[in-house]
Protein backbone atom coordinates (compact mmCIF):
# COMPACT_ATOMS: atom_id res chain seq x y z
CA UNK A 1 0.00 0.00 0.00
CA UNK A 2 1.44 3.33 -1.07
CA UNK A 3 0.57 6.32 1.08
CA UNK A 4 1.59 9.96 1.04
CA UNK A 5 2.44 12.08 4.05
CA UNK A 6 3.31 15.74 4.28
CA UNK A 7 5.97 17.48 6.33
CA UNK A 8 6.09 21.23 6.83
CA UNK A 9 9.11 23.25 7.86
CA UNK A 10 8.48 26.76 9.09
CA UNK A 11 11.58 28.93 9.01
CA UNK A 12 11.57 32.34 10.66
CA UNK A 13 14.43 34.78 10.40
CA UNK A 14 15.07 38.49 10.84
CA UNK A 15 16.19 40.44 7.78
CA UNK A 16 18.69 43.32 7.75
CA UNK A 17 15.94 45.93 8.28
CA UNK A 18 14.62 44.15 11.36
CA UNK A 19 11.47 42.50 10.03
CA UNK A 20 10.66 38.94 10.99
CA UNK A 21 10.20 36.84 7.86
CA UNK A 22 8.49 33.43 7.91
CA UNK A 23 8.77 30.88 5.13
CA UNK A 24 6.90 27.59 4.97
CA UNK A 25 8.18 24.63 2.98
CA UNK A 26 5.92 21.63 2.43
CA UNK A 27 7.29 18.27 1.37
CA UNK A 28 5.22 15.36 0.13
CA UNK A 29 6.72 12.00 1.06
CA UNK A 30 5.47 8.85 -0.59
CA UNK A 31 5.80 5.68 1.45
CA UNK A 32 6.19 2.59 -0.69
CA UNK A 33 6.95 -1.07 -0.21
CA UNK A 34 10.65 -1.43 -1.07
CA UNK A 35 10.31 -5.21 -1.14
CA UNK A 36 8.17 -5.12 -4.30
CA UNK A 37 9.64 -4.59 -7.76
CA UNK A 38 7.52 -1.49 -8.33
CA UNK A 39 8.58 0.03 -5.02
CA UNK A 40 12.24 -0.74 -5.64
CA UNK A 41 12.09 0.90 -9.08
CA UNK A 42 10.50 4.04 -7.60
CA UNK A 43 13.27 4.22 -4.97
CA UNK A 44 16.01 3.80 -7.57
CA UNK A 45 14.56 6.51 -9.81
CA UNK A 46 14.31 8.99 -6.94
CA UNK A 47 17.71 8.22 -5.42
CA UNK A 48 19.95 11.30 -5.26
CA UNK A 49 23.38 9.77 -5.27
CA UNK A 50 25.30 13.02 -4.93
CA UNK A 51 23.28 13.98 -1.86
CA UNK A 52 23.83 10.52 -0.34
CA UNK A 53 27.60 10.79 -0.84
CA UNK A 54 27.62 14.31 0.62
CA UNK A 55 25.67 13.13 3.68
CA UNK A 56 28.04 10.18 4.21
CA UNK A 57 31.01 12.56 3.98
CA UNK A 58 29.48 15.06 6.41
CA UNK A 59 28.53 12.40 8.96
CA UNK A 60 32.00 10.89 8.64
CA UNK A 61 33.63 14.28 9.24
CA UNK A 62 31.35 14.92 12.21
CA UNK A 63 32.29 11.56 13.70
CA UNK A 64 35.98 12.24 13.15
CA UNK A 65 35.84 15.74 14.69
CA UNK A 66 33.39 15.26 17.56
CA UNK A 67 33.33 11.62 18.51
CA UNK A 68 37.09 11.22 18.24
CA UNK A 69 36.32 7.97 16.52
CA UNK A 70 39.56 6.55 15.16
CA UNK A 71 37.49 3.85 13.51
CA UNK A 72 35.62 6.34 11.31
CA UNK A 73 36.99 4.65 8.18
CA UNK A 74 35.63 1.34 9.47
CA UNK A 75 32.23 2.97 9.95
CA UNK A 76 32.32 4.27 6.38
CA UNK A 77 33.31 0.84 5.07
CA UNK A 78 30.47 -0.82 7.02
CA UNK A 79 28.00 1.73 5.65
CA UNK A 80 29.09 1.09 2.07
CA UNK A 81 29.04 -2.68 2.58
CA UNK A 82 25.52 -2.49 4.05
CA UNK A 83 24.33 -0.40 1.11
CA UNK A 84 25.89 -2.71 -1.45
CA UNK A 85 24.75 -5.93 0.18
CA UNK A 86 21.20 -4.62 0.06
CA UNK A 87 21.11 -3.18 -3.46
CA UNK A 88 23.83 -4.89 -5.50
CA UNK A 89 23.22 -8.00 -7.51
CA UNK A 90 25.90 -10.67 -7.36
CA UNK A 91 26.43 -14.39 -7.16
CA UNK A 92 28.38 -15.82 -4.26
CA UNK A 93 32.07 -16.52 -4.96
CA UNK A 94 31.88 -14.87 -8.40
CA UNK A 95 33.35 -11.34 -8.16
CA UNK A 96 32.80 -10.70 -11.87
CA UNK A 97 29.04 -10.92 -11.31
CA UNK A 98 29.08 -7.84 -9.01
CA UNK A 99 26.71 -5.15 -10.29
CA UNK A 100 25.13 -2.07 -8.75
CA UNK A 101 22.15 -0.36 -10.41
CA UNK A 102 23.06 2.47 -12.79
CA UNK A 103 21.60 4.96 -10.29
CA UNK A 104 24.54 4.10 -8.00
CA UNK A 105 27.27 5.05 -10.48
CA UNK A 106 29.35 7.16 -8.06
CA UNK A 107 29.16 4.52 -5.35
CA UNK A 108 30.31 1.93 -7.84
CA UNK A 109 33.29 4.11 -8.84
CA UNK A 110 34.17 4.66 -5.18
CA UNK A 111 34.04 0.93 -4.47
CA UNK A 112 36.28 0.20 -7.45
CA UNK A 113 38.85 2.65 -6.06
CA UNK A 114 38.65 1.08 -2.58
CA UNK A 115 39.09 -2.41 -3.99
CA UNK A 116 42.05 -1.26 -6.11
CA UNK A 117 43.93 0.14 -3.11
GINORVEN-V568114 format. One record per pair of residues at least 24 apart in sequence whose C-alpha atoms are under 8 Angstrom apart, sorted by sequence separation. I is the first residue (numbers start at 1). J is the second residue. D is the distance in whole Angstrom. If there is no record, write none. Layout:
[[I/J/D] [I/J/D]]
//
This chain:
[[4/28/7] [5/29/5] [4/29/6] [5/30/6] [4/30/4] [5/31/8] [3/30/6] [4/31/6] [2/30/7] [3/31/5] [2/31/6] [3/32/7] [2/32/5] [1/32/7] [2/33/7] [1/33/7] [49/103/7] [53/107/8] [49/104/6] [47/103/7] [50/106/8] [44/101/8] [49/106/7] [45/103/7] [49/107/8] [44/103/6]]
//
